[in-house]
Amino acid sequence: MADSPIKLQLTEAMKDAMRAKDKTRLGAVRMALAEIKKVEVDERIEPDDTRVLSLLEKMIKQRRESIRQFEDAQRTDLVDIEKAEILVIQEFMPAALSAEELDAIIKKAMTDSGAAGPQDMGKVIALIKPQVAGRADMGAISQQIKNLLKPA
């Protein structure tokens, strides 16, 4: 099975960063490739683009949490490193959805699933998740759905 296009992009970016001697970019790209390799070895599969995007999304989420902790500890040097890594990883993510596009997807999913209350949240998220993979924060989407499904 062929490598995912995103993995190939990461490999090319790693080579370019090596040639340019860009240590920050090289480090972030190597970490992303290491995560992909870990899945390949542990699960004995060749991850597709959807899986690669979810891995990159997870890496971004981890870095945001690290930034929060480093800011609490007043370690601006480490905050800068994490922010730089996020910027590099985000280059390989699809373009983010606008608020209007996201609202339309959520409303359509609520209509399609026949969601009537908070108990139907899982149905709505199941319809939305494949459409927004790597393009929106699922935590924010969940909160938005909760607010829309609140009993009046």
CNS distance restraints for C-alpha pairs under 8 A (distance, minus, plus):
assign (resid   1 and name CA) (resid  46 and name CA) 7.04 0.50 0.50
assign (resid   2 and name CA) (resid  46 and name CA) 7.95 0.50 0.50
assign (resid   3 and name CA) (resid   7 and name CA) 6.40 0.50 0.50
assign (resid   3 and name CA) (resid   8 and name CA) 6.59 0.50 0.50
assign (resid   3 and name CA) (resid  46 and name CA) 6.96 0.50 0.50
assign (resid   3 and name CA) (resid  47 and name CA) 7.82 0.50 0.50
assign (resid   3 and name CA) (resid  48 and name CA) 7.60 0.50 0.50
assign (resid   4 and name CA) (resid   8 and name CA) 6.39 0.50 0.50
assign (resid   4 and name CA) (resid  47 and name CA) 7.05 0.50 0.50
assign (resid   4 and name CA) (resid  48 and name CA) 5.38 0.50 0.50
assign (resid   4 and name CA) (resid  49 and name CA) 5.46 0.50 0.50
assign (resid   4 and name CA) (resid  52 and name CA) 7.91 0.50 0.50
assign (resid   5 and name CA) (resid   9 and name CA) 6.20 0.50 0.50
assign (resid   5 and name CA) (resid  49 and name CA) 6.91 0.50 0.50
assign (resid   6 and name CA) (resid  10 and name CA) 6.20 0.50 0.50
assign (resid   6 and name CA) (resid  49 and name CA) 6.29 0.50 0.50
assign (resid   6 and name CA) (resid  52 and name CA) 7.21 0.50 0.50
assign (resid   6 and name CA) (resid  92 and name CA) 6.79 0.50 0.50
assign (resid   7 and name CA) (resid  11 and name CA) 6.22 0.50 0.50
assign (resid   7 and name CA) (resid  33 and name CA) 7.26 0.50 0.50
assign (resid   7 and name CA) (resid  36 and name CA) 7.94 0.50 0.50
assign (resid   7 and name CA) (resid  49 and name CA) 7.91 0.50 0.50
assign (resid   7 and name CA) (resid  52 and name CA) 7.39 0.50 0.50
assign (resid   8 and name CA) (resid  12 and name CA) 6.26 0.50 0.50
assign (resid   9 and name CA) (resid  13 and name CA) 6.07 0.50 0.50
assign (resid   9 and name CA) (resid  92 and name CA) 7.68 0.50 0.50
assign (resid  10 and name CA) (resid  14 and name CA) 6.11 0.50 0.50
assign (resid  10 and name CA) (resid  29 and name CA) 6.27 0.50 0.50
assign (resid  10 and name CA) (resid  32 and name CA) 7.79 0.50 0.50
assign (resid  10 and name CA) (resid  33 and name CA) 6.97 0.50 0.50
assign (resid  10 and name CA) (resid  92 and name CA) 7.58 0.50 0.50
assign (resid  11 and name CA) (resid  15 and name CA) 6.43 0.50 0.50
assign (resid  11 and name CA) (resid  29 and name CA) 7.93 0.50 0.50
assign (resid  11 and name CA) (resid  33 and name CA) 7.54 0.50 0.50
assign (resid  12 and name CA) (resid  16 and name CA) 6.20 0.50 0.50
assign (resid  13 and name CA) (resid  17 and name CA) 6.01 0.50 0.50
assign (resid  13 and name CA) (resid  26 and name CA) 7.88 0.50 0.50
assign (resid  13 and name CA) (resid  29 and name CA) 7.11 0.50 0.50
assign (resid  14 and name CA) (resid  18 and name CA) 6.16 0.50 0.50
assign (resid  14 and name CA) (resid  25 and name CA) 7.84 0.50 0.50
assign (resid  14 and name CA) (resid  26 and name CA) 5.62 0.50 0.50
assign (resid  14 and name CA) (resid  29 and name CA) 5.92 0.50 0.50
assign (resid  14 and name CA) (resid  30 and name CA) 6.79 0.50 0.50
assign (resid  15 and name CA) (resid  19 and name CA) 6.28 0.50 0.50
assign (resid  16 and name CA) (resid  20 and name CA) 6.12 0.50 0.50
assign (resid  17 and name CA) (resid  21 and name CA) 5.78 0.50 0.50
assign (resid  17 and name CA) (resid  22 and name CA) 5.10 0.50 0.50
assign (resid  17 and name CA) (resid  23 and name CA) 7.23 0.50 0.50
assign (resid  17 and name CA) (resid  25 and name CA) 6.21 0.50 0.50
assign (resid  17 and name CA) (resid  26 and name CA) 5.21 0.50 0.50
assign (resid  18 and name CA) (resid  22 and name CA) 6.52 0.50 0.50
assign (resid  18 and name CA) (resid  23 and name CA) 7.71 0.50 0.50
assign (resid  18 and name CA) (resid  26 and name CA) 6.51 0.50 0.50
assign (resid  21 and name CA) (resid  26 and name CA) 7.98 0.50 0.50
assign (resid  22 and name CA) (resid  26 and name CA) 6.01 0.50 0.50
assign (resid  23 and name CA) (resid  27 and name CA) 5.95 0.50 0.50
assign (resid  24 and name CA) (resid  28 and name CA) 6.40 0.50 0.50
assign (resid  24 and name CA) (resid  81 and name CA) 7.93 0.50 0.50
assign (resid  24 and name CA) (resid  84 and name CA) 7.35 0.50 0.50
assign (resid  24 and name CA) (resid  85 and name CA) 7.27 0.50 0.50
assign (resid  25 and name CA) (resid  29 and name CA) 6.13 0.50 0.50
assign (resid  25 and name CA) (resid  85 and name CA) 7.17 0.50 0.50
assign (resid  25 and name CA) (resid  88 and name CA) 6.29 0.50 0.50
assign (resid  26 and name CA) (resid  30 and name CA) 5.99 0.50 0.50
assign (resid  27 and name CA) (resid  31 and name CA) 6.20 0.50 0.50
assign (resid  28 and name CA) (resid  32 and name CA) 6.40 0.50 0.50
assign (resid  28 and name CA) (resid  85 and name CA) 5.35 0.50 0.50
assign (resid  28 and name CA) (resid  88 and name CA) 6.59 0.50 0.50
assign (resid  28 and name CA) (resid  89 and name CA) 6.93 0.50 0.50
assign (resid  29 and name CA) (resid  33 and name CA) 6.25 0.50 0.50
assign (resid  29 and name CA) (resid  88 and name CA) 7.36 0.50 0.50
assign (resid  29 and name CA) (resid  89 and name CA) 7.16 0.50 0.50
assign (resid  30 and name CA) (resid  34 and name CA) 5.99 0.50 0.50
assign (resid  31 and name CA) (resid  35 and name CA) 6.31 0.50 0.50
assign (resid  32 and name CA) (resid  36 and name CA) 6.48 0.50 0.50
assign (resid  32 and name CA) (resid  55 and name CA) 7.91 0.50 0.50
assign (resid  32 and name CA) (resid  56 and name CA) 6.75 0.50 0.50
assign (resid  32 and name CA) (resid  59 and name CA) 7.73 0.50 0.50
assign (resid  32 and name CA) (resid  89 and name CA) 7.59 0.50 0.50
assign (resid  33 and name CA) (resid  37 and name CA) 6.09 0.50 0.50
assign (resid  34 and name CA) (resid  38 and name CA) 6.03 0.50 0.50
assign (resid  35 and name CA) (resid  39 and name CA) 6.53 0.50 0.50
assign (resid  35 and name CA) (resid  55 and name CA) 7.06 0.50 0.50
assign (resid  36 and name CA) (resid  40 and name CA) 6.33 0.50 0.50
assign (resid  36 and name CA) (resid  47 and name CA) 7.39 0.50 0.50
assign (resid  36 and name CA) (resid  52 and name CA) 6.73 0.50 0.50
assign (resid  36 and name CA) (resid  55 and name CA) 7.32 0.50 0.50
assign (resid  37 and name CA) (resid  41 and name CA) 6.15 0.50 0.50
assign (resid  38 and name CA) (resid  42 and name CA) 5.88 0.50 0.50
assign (resid  39 and name CA) (resid  43 and name CA) 5.57 0.50 0.50
assign (resid  39 and name CA) (resid  44 and name CA) 7.28 0.50 0.50
assign (resid  39 and name CA) (resid  45 and name CA) 7.20 0.50 0.50
assign (resid  39 and name CA) (resid  47 and name CA) 7.39 0.50 0.50
assign (resid  40 and name CA) (resid  44 and name CA) 5.04 0.50 0.50
assign (resid  40 and name CA) (resid  45 and name CA) 5.02 0.50 0.50
assign (resid  40 and name CA) (resid  46 and name CA) 5.66 0.50 0.50
assign (resid  40 and name CA) (resid  47 and name CA) 6.85 0.50 0.50
assign (resid  41 and name CA) (resid  45 and name CA) 7.41 0.50 0.50
assign (resid  47 and name CA) (resid  51 and name CA) 5.57 0.50 0.50
assign (resid  47 and name CA) (resid  52 and name CA) 6.26 0.50 0.50
assign (resid  48 and name CA) (resid  52 and name CA) 6.24 0.50 0.50
assign (resid  49 and name CA) (resid  53 and name CA) 5.97 0.50 0.50
assign (resid  50 and name CA) (resid  54 and name CA) 6.30 0.50 0.50
assign (resid  50 and name CA) (resid 133 and name CA) 7.13 0.50 0.50
assign (resid  51 and name CA) (resid  55 and name CA) 6.28 0.50 0.50
assign (resid  52 and name CA) (resid  56 and name CA) 6.26 0.50 0.50
assign (resid  53 and name CA) (resid  57 and name CA) 5.99 0.50 0.50
assign (resid  53 and name CA) (resid  93 and name CA) 6.73 0.50 0.50
assign (resid  53 and name CA) (resid 133 and name CA) 7.14 0.50 0.50
assign (resid  53 and name CA) (resid 134 and name CA) 5.65 0.50 0.50
assign (resid  54 and name CA) (resid  58 and name CA) 6.10 0.50 0.50
assign (resid  54 and name CA) (resid 133 and name CA) 7.08 0.50 0.50
assign (resid  54 and name CA) (resid 134 and name CA) 6.49 0.50 0.50
assign (resid  55 and name CA) (resid  59 and name CA) 6.28 0.50 0.50
assign (resid  56 and name CA) (resid  60 and name CA) 6.29 0.50 0.50
assign (resid  56 and name CA) (resid  89 and name CA) 6.70 0.50 0.50
assign (resid  56 and name CA) (resid  93 and name CA) 7.61 0.50 0.50
assign (resid  57 and name CA) (resid  61 and name CA) 6.22 0.50 0.50
assign (resid  57 and name CA) (resid 134 and name CA) 6.11 0.50 0.50
assign (resid  58 and name CA) (resid  62 and name CA) 6.17 0.50 0.50
assign (resid  59 and name CA) (resid  63 and name CA) 6.26 0.50 0.50
assign (resid  60 and name CA) (resid  64 and name CA) 6.24 0.50 0.50
assign (resid  60 and name CA) (resid  86 and name CA) 5.71 0.50 0.50
assign (resid  60 and name CA) (resid  89 and name CA) 7.16 0.50 0.50
assign (resid  60 and name CA) (resid  90 and name CA) 7.81 0.50 0.50
assign (resid  61 and name CA) (resid  65 and name CA) 6.36 0.50 0.50
assign (resid  62 and name CA) (resid  66 and name CA) 6.23 0.50 0.50
assign (resid  63 and name CA) (resid  67 and name CA) 6.06 0.50 0.50
assign (resid  63 and name CA) (resid  82 and name CA) 5.76 0.50 0.50
assign (resid  63 and name CA) (resid  83 and name CA) 7.56 0.50 0.50
assign (resid  63 and name CA) (resid  85 and name CA) 7.88 0.50 0.50
assign (resid  63 and name CA) (resid  86 and name CA) 6.85 0.50 0.50
assign (resid  64 and name CA) (resid  68 and name CA) 6.34 0.50 0.50
assign (resid  64 and name CA) (resid  82 and name CA) 7.65 0.50 0.50
assign (resid  64 and name CA) (resid  83 and name CA) 7.98 0.50 0.50
assign (resid  65 and name CA) (resid  69 and name CA) 6.37 0.50 0.50
assign (resid  66 and name CA) (resid  70 and name CA) 5.99 0.50 0.50
assign (resid  66 and name CA) (resid  79 and name CA) 7.74 0.50 0.50
assign (resid  66 and name CA) (resid  82 and name CA) 7.36 0.50 0.50
assign (resid  67 and name CA) (resid  71 and name CA) 5.96 0.50 0.50
assign (resid  67 and name CA) (resid  78 and name CA) 7.67 0.50 0.50
assign (resid  67 and name CA) (resid  79 and name CA) 5.16 0.50 0.50
assign (resid  67 and name CA) (resid  82 and name CA) 6.42 0.50 0.50
assign (resid  67 and name CA) (resid  83 and name CA) 7.51 0.50 0.50
assign (resid  68 and name CA) (resid  72 and name CA) 6.30 0.50 0.50
assign (resid  69 and name CA) (resid  73 and name CA) 6.33 0.50 0.50
assign (resid  70 and name CA) (resid  74 and name CA) 5.95 0.50 0.50
assign (resid  70 and name CA) (resid  75 and name CA) 5.11 0.50 0.50
assign (resid  70 and name CA) (resid  76 and name CA) 7.00 0.50 0.50
assign (resid  70 and name CA) (resid  78 and name CA) 6.57 0.50 0.50
assign (resid  70 and name CA) (resid  79 and name CA) 5.96 0.50 0.50
assign (resid  71 and name CA) (resid  75 and name CA) 5.92 0.50 0.50
assign (resid  71 and name CA) (resid  76 and name CA) 6.58 0.50 0.50
assign (resid  71 and name CA) (resid  79 and name CA) 6.74 0.50 0.50
assign (resid  75 and name CA) (resid  79 and name CA) 6.38 0.50 0.50
assign (resid  76 and name CA) (resid  80 and name CA) 6.14 0.50 0.50
assign (resid  77 and name CA) (resid  81 and name CA) 6.67 0.50 0.50
assign (resid  78 and name CA) (resid  82 and name CA) 6.32 0.50 0.50
assign (resid  79 and name CA) (resid  83 and name CA) 6.15 0.50 0.50
assign (resid  80 and name CA) (resid  84 and name CA) 6.16 0.50 0.50
assign (resid  81 and name CA) (resid  85 and name CA) 6.31 0.50 0.50
assign (resid  82 and name CA) (resid  86 and name CA) 6.27 0.50 0.50
assign (resid  83 and name CA) (resid  87 and name CA) 6.33 0.50 0.50
assign (resid  84 and name CA) (resid  88 and name CA) 6.45 0.50 0.50
assign (resid  85 and name CA) (resid  89 and name CA) 6.21 0.50 0.50
assign (resid  86 and name CA) (resid  90 and name CA) 5.98 0.50 0.50
assign (resid  87 and name CA) (resid  91 and name CA) 6.62 0.50 0.50
assign (resid  88 and name CA) (resid  92 and name CA) 7.66 0.50 0.50
assign (resid  89 and name CA) (resid  93 and name CA) 7.16 0.50 0.50
assign (resid  93 and name CA) (resid 134 and name CA) 6.15 0.50 0.50
assign (resid  93 and name CA) (resid 135 and name CA) 7.25 0.50 0.50
assign (resid  94 and name CA) (resid 134 and name CA) 6.44 0.50 0.50
assign (resid  94 and name CA) (resid 135 and name CA) 5.93 0.50 0.50
assign (resid  95 and name CA) (resid 135 and name CA) 6.11 0.50 0.50
assign (resid  96 and name CA) (resid 134 and name CA) 7.70 0.50 0.50
assign (resid  96 and name CA) (resid 135 and name CA) 4.35 0.50 0.50
assign (resid  96 and name CA) (resid 136 and name CA) 5.95 0.50 0.50
assign (resid  97 and name CA) (resid 101 and name CA) 5.99 0.50 0.50
assign (resid  97 and name CA) (resid 102 and name CA) 6.14 0.50 0.50
assign (resid  97 and name CA) (resid 132 and name CA) 7.72 0.50 0.50
assign (resid  97 and name CA) (resid 135 and name CA) 5.72 0.50 0.50
assign (resid  97 and name CA) (resid 136 and name CA) 6.25 0.50 0.50
assign (resid  98 and name CA) (resid 102 and name CA) 6.18 0.50 0.50
assign (resid  99 and name CA) (resid 103 and name CA) 6.07 0.50 0.50
assign (resid 100 and name CA) (resid 104 and name CA) 6.22 0.50 0.50
assign (resid 101 and name CA) (resid 105 and name CA) 6.29 0.50 0.50
assign (resid 102 and name CA) (resid 106 and name CA) 6.17 0.50 0.50
assign (resid 103 and name CA) (resid 107 and name CA) 6.08 0.50 0.50
assign (resid 104 and name CA) (resid 108 and name CA) 6.07 0.50 0.50
assign (resid 105 and name CA) (resid 109 and name CA) 6.10 0.50 0.50
assign (resid 105 and name CA) (resid 128 and name CA) 6.86 0.50 0.50
assign (resid 106 and name CA) (resid 110 and name CA) 6.15 0.50 0.50
assign (resid 106 and name CA) (resid 124 and name CA) 7.62 0.50 0.50
assign (resid 106 and name CA) (resid 128 and name CA) 6.73 0.50 0.50
assign (resid 106 and name CA) (resid 145 and name CA) 7.39 0.50 0.50
assign (resid 107 and name CA) (resid 111 and name CA) 6.21 0.50 0.50
assign (resid 108 and name CA) (resid 112 and name CA) 5.99 0.50 0.50
assign (resid 109 and name CA) (resid 113 and name CA) 5.94 0.50 0.50
assign (resid 109 and name CA) (resid 124 and name CA) 5.53 0.50 0.50
assign (resid 109 and name CA) (resid 125 and name CA) 7.97 0.50 0.50
assign (resid 109 and name CA) (resid 127 and name CA) 5.88 0.50 0.50
assign (resid 109 and name CA) (resid 128 and name CA) 6.37 0.50 0.50
assign (resid 110 and name CA) (resid 114 and name CA) 5.96 0.50 0.50
assign (resid 110 and name CA) (resid 115 and name CA) 5.29 0.50 0.50
assign (resid 110 and name CA) (resid 124 and name CA) 5.63 0.50 0.50
assign (resid 111 and name CA) (resid 115 and name CA) 6.71 0.50 0.50
assign (resid 113 and name CA) (resid 123 and name CA) 6.21 0.50 0.50
assign (resid 113 and name CA) (resid 124 and name CA) 6.13 0.50 0.50
assign (resid 113 and name CA) (resid 127 and name CA) 7.86 0.50 0.50
assign (resid 115 and name CA) (resid 120 and name CA) 5.18 0.50 0.50
assign (resid 115 and name CA) (resid 121 and name CA) 7.20 0.50 0.50
assign (resid 115 and name CA) (resid 123 and name CA) 7.48 0.50 0.50
assign (resid 115 and name CA) (resid 124 and name CA) 6.99 0.50 0.50
assign (resid 115 and name CA) (resid 149 and name CA) 7.70 0.50 0.50
assign (resid 116 and name CA) (resid 120 and name CA) 6.58 0.50 0.50
assign (resid 116 and name CA) (resid 149 and name CA) 6.84 0.50 0.50
assign (resid 117 and name CA) (resid 121 and name CA) 7.38 0.50 0.50
assign (resid 117 and name CA) (resid 149 and name CA) 4.88 0.50 0.50
assign (resid 117 and name CA) (resid 150 and name CA) 6.39 0.50 0.50
assign (resid 117 and name CA) (resid 151 and name CA) 6.44 0.50 0.50
assign (resid 118 and name CA) (resid 146 and name CA) 6.51 0.50 0.50
assign (resid 118 and name CA) (resid 149 and name CA) 5.24 0.50 0.50
assign (resid 118 and name CA) (resid 150 and name CA) 6.18 0.50 0.50
assign (resid 118 and name CA) (resid 151 and name CA) 7.66 0.50 0.50
assign (resid 120 and name CA) (resid 124 and name CA) 6.68 0.50 0.50
assign (resid 121 and name CA) (resid 125 and name CA) 6.21 0.50 0.50
assign (resid 121 and name CA) (resid 145 and name CA) 7.02 0.50 0.50
assign (resid 121 and name CA) (resid 146 and name CA) 7.20 0.50 0.50
assign (resid 121 and name CA) (resid 149 and name CA) 7.60 0.50 0.50
assign (resid 122 and name CA) (resid 126 and name CA) 6.03 0.50 0.50
assign (resid 123 and name CA) (resid 127 and name CA) 6.55 0.50 0.50
assign (resid 124 and name CA) (resid 128 and name CA) 6.31 0.50 0.50
assign (resid 125 and name CA) (resid 129 and name CA) 5.78 0.50 0.50
assign (resid 125 and name CA) (resid 142 and name CA) 7.39 0.50 0.50
assign (resid 126 and name CA) (resid 130 and name CA) 7.56 0.50 0.50
assign (resid 127 and name CA) (resid 131 and name CA) 7.54 0.50 0.50
assign (resid 128 and name CA) (resid 132 and name CA) 6.39 0.50 0.50
assign (resid 129 and name CA) (resid 133 and name CA) 5.90 0.50 0.50
assign (resid 129 and name CA) (resid 138 and name CA) 7.65 0.50 0.50
assign (resid 132 and name CA) (resid 136 and name CA) 5.80 0.50 0.50
assign (resid 136 and name CA) (resid 141 and name CA) 7.70 0.50 0.50
assign (resid 137 and name CA) (resid 141 and name CA) 6.40 0.50 0.50
assign (resid 138 and name CA) (resid 142 and name CA) 5.97 0.50 0.50
assign (resid 139 and name CA) (resid 143 and name CA) 6.35 0.50 0.50
assign (resid 140 and name CA) (resid 144 and name CA) 6.22 0.50 0.50
assign (resid 141 and name CA) (resid 145 and name CA) 6.17 0.50 0.50
assign (resid 142 and name CA) (resid 146 and name CA) 6.12 0.50 0.50
assign (resid 143 and name CA) (resid 147 and name CA) 6.25 0.50 0.50
assign (resid 144 and name CA) (resid 148 and name CA) 6.34 0.50 0.50
assign (resid 145 and name CA) (resid 149 and name CA) 6.06 0.50 0.50
assign (resid 146 and name CA) (resid 150 and name CA) 6.05 0.50 0.50
